Amino acid sequence: MTTPPPAAVEIQDLWKRFGQQIAVAGLTLRLPSGSFIGLVGPNGAGKTTTLSMVTGLLRPDHGRILVHGTDVWQDPVEVKARIGVLPEGLRMFERLSGRELLQYNGRLRGMPGAEVDRRADELLRVLDLAGAGAKLVADYSTGMRKKIGLAAALLHNPDVLFLDEPFEGVDPVSAQTIRGVLKRYAETGSTVVFSSHVMELVEQLCDWVAVMNAGQVVAQGPLDTVRGDRSLHQAFLELVGVRDDAAASLDWLGAHPGGAQ
């Protein structure tokens, strides 16, 4: 019998409510170490809320979260030293240059200055930001912001990297650069966890998938197990119960008097 890989992240009976709205409802999930993991689900499924709780940005109402065996909320300093995070809608110190932002992040983490500078230069070069290293972050495009945010998340060489919609609003060239860096990182045995709405992208990058709906996990496991003999897109639609009659009542749509028949 094959021994399963150790868990990079274990989530046990996680709950989060906002007023009358239950965003995460008793979620239990085990994410294997050394995997490229896709967290997928429709809007409102609870993906961002879950990632926020897992990374120590939002306190859960109930449940336990372990990152490589350490409780996120009992020992947050140790956990945050071992993870990298690129949240959706990341806010940055916009009056710093890209290089200054990386230097600031490295020094906040207690890294030696020379090592911070060396890694910052390498990350800027690999992410095609070398020419923009002296440019203020306030003047960065969406794609450049995603790349400098990824650089900041990778700077301290984390064990687990969490990314919330890392390709949202990113041009194809920047997206290809980010994908290459993430693949290289995952190939070292580190763990990547990222949320996405793009099933084709998840199929290309991930070897393990968790599907969320209404604050719960409806399927999890290796990519081939979750999708079976279908595409991940087809499996996803079946798992979340998408209605196929959503537009049936819109018989007025596109019907313009005097228009072409």
N, C-alpha and C positions, 0 to 999 in steps of 0.2 A: 504493500500500500504506500502510495506516494505521500510524503509529509508536506502539507501546505506551507507556503512561505510565511514567515512571521508577518504580523500585521504592522503596517506603518501607522494606520489610524484605526481605532476601534470606537464606535459610537454605540452607546447603550441606552435605549429607551429615552430618546431625546424629545423634549417638548418645548414649544415656544408659542405664546399667545400674545396678540396685540389687540387689546380690548376684547371684542367678541370674536375676532378673527383668529383661528388657530392656523398658524403658518407651518409648524412642524408638529406632527402628531405621533409620538411614540416611535420615532425613527431609530432603527438598529441597523448598523452597517459595519462591515469589516473590510478595510481596504488593504490589499496585500502589498508588502514592501517590494521595491524594485520594479514596480509596474507603471505603465502610462495609463492613467485612469480617467475615463470620461464620465462626468455627472450630467445627465441629460434629463429634460423634463419640460413641459409646457410652461408658459408664463404663469406665475403664481404657484408653482409646484413646491416652492420652499428651498430652491437650490442656494440662492444667495444668503438666505437666513441661516441655512445649515452651515455653509462655509464661514459665515461670520462668527458663528458659535464655535466651530472647530478651531478657528485661528485666534480665538480670544478677543474678538472685537465686539461680541454681543453675548451677554450672560444668558444661559438657558434657564427656563423655569424649572426644569427637571431633567435628570439624565446625567450620564457620565461620558467624557471624551478622553481618550488616551492617545497620545502620539508617541510611538515607540515605547509604550509602557508607562509614560509619565502623564499624570492627570493635568489637563490644560488649565483647570481652574484652581487646583491646589498648588501647582508649581508653575505659574505662568512664565516666570523668567527663564527657567530651563527650556520649556517648550518653545518659546519665542526665539531662543538662541539657535534652535534646530530647524526652524521653518522659514520659508520665504513666502511672501504674500504679495499678489498683485490683484487688489480688489477692483470691482467695477466702479467707475467714477472716482478713480484715485485722485486725491488732492495732493498737490506738491508745493514745495517752497519755490514759487514761480520767479522770485527775484534772484535766484541762484542760477548759475549756468549748469549745463548737464554734468560737467566734470565736478563742479563744486557740490552738486547734489549727491553724487556718489561719494565724494570725500567726506561730506557731512555724515552720511549714513554709516560709512565705515568707522568713523571716529566715535559715533554714538554707540557702536557695538564693541568698542574697545580694541579695534584692530590696529596694529602698528601702522604708522603713517606711510612708510615706504611700501608696505604690502598693499595698502589701500590704493595708492597711486598706481602701482603696477597692475593690479586687477582692473582698476577703473579704465586705464588706457587699453587693456586687452578687450574689455567688454565694449567700449566705445568703438573700437576697430571692428570687432566681429559683428556688431549690430549696425554697422554702417552709419555710425554717429560721430566718427572721428572728426569730421569737418564741422560738426555742430557742437563739439564739446565746450567751446567758449561762448556759445549762444545761450541767452536766457531761456529757461524752460517756458516762460510766458509766451515766447515766440515760436514754440514747437507746434507742429501739426499733431493731429490725433495719433497718427502712426508713430511719430517720433516720441510722443508722450508714453505710448504703450511700450516702446522699446527701452526708454530710459527707466520706466517703472520696472520692467523685467530685469534690467541691469542692476537696479537697486535691490531687487529681491534675490538675485543670484550672488551678489557681491561677497557674502560671507560663506558661500558654499553650503547651503542648507541641506539637510537630509531629505526634507519633504518640501515641495514647491506647490503652493495653492494659487490657482489662477481663475478669476471669475470673468468669463467672456473675454479672453485675451485678444480675440481677433475681431471684436465688434468695432466697426468703423475704421478698420485698418485696410490700407490699399494692398493689392496683390503682391507687390514687391516687398513691402514691410512684412506682410504675413508669411511669405516664403522664408525670409530671414529669421523670423521668430520661430517658425517650425523647425528650421535647421538647428537653432540653438537648443530648443527643447528636446529634440531627438538626441543630440549629443549629450545633453545632461542626463537623460533617461538611460542611455547606453552605459553610463558609469555605474549603474545599480541604484541610483537615487530614485525617488518616487515623485511623479507628477500627478496632481489632481486638478482637473480643469473642467469648468462648466461650459456648455455650448448648446446653441440651438441647431447647429449645422451638423446633421447626421453624417454627411459624407466626410466631413473633416474628422469627426470622431472615428469613423471607420479607418481612415488613412493613418491616424496617429496612435490610437489606443489599442491595448491588448486586453483591457478589462473595463467593464461598463456597469454603471448603476443607473437605473431609470427611476425617477421620482414622479409622483403624481399626488396632489392634494396633501402634501406634507408627509408622505410615506414612500418607502421604497417598494416598487412593484416588481422589480427584477434586478438581480445583480449577479455578476460572474464574468468569466472570460467572454470576450467579444463573440466568439463563434457559438458559445452556449446560449447567449442571450438572443442573438439574431436567428439562430438555427439555419434553415435553408432559405431564409428571406434576406432582403437587405435590412440594415439596421433601421432605415426610415420606415419600412413596412412593419417591422416588429414593434417599433416605437408607437406607431399609430394604433396598432392592435392593443398594446399594453395599456395605453392611456385612455382607450375607449373613445376615439374621435368619431363624431357623428358624420355619416356620409350624406345626410339630408340638410346640411346647414344652410344651403342656398335655395332649398326647394320652394320657400315662400316668397322669394324675391322675383316674382314674375314681372314686376314693374320695372326692374332694373334694366336700363338700356333701351326701353321702349319710348321713343321720342316721336310725337305726332309729326307727320310729314317727312319723317326720316326715310332712309333707304329701306326697302322691303326685302 
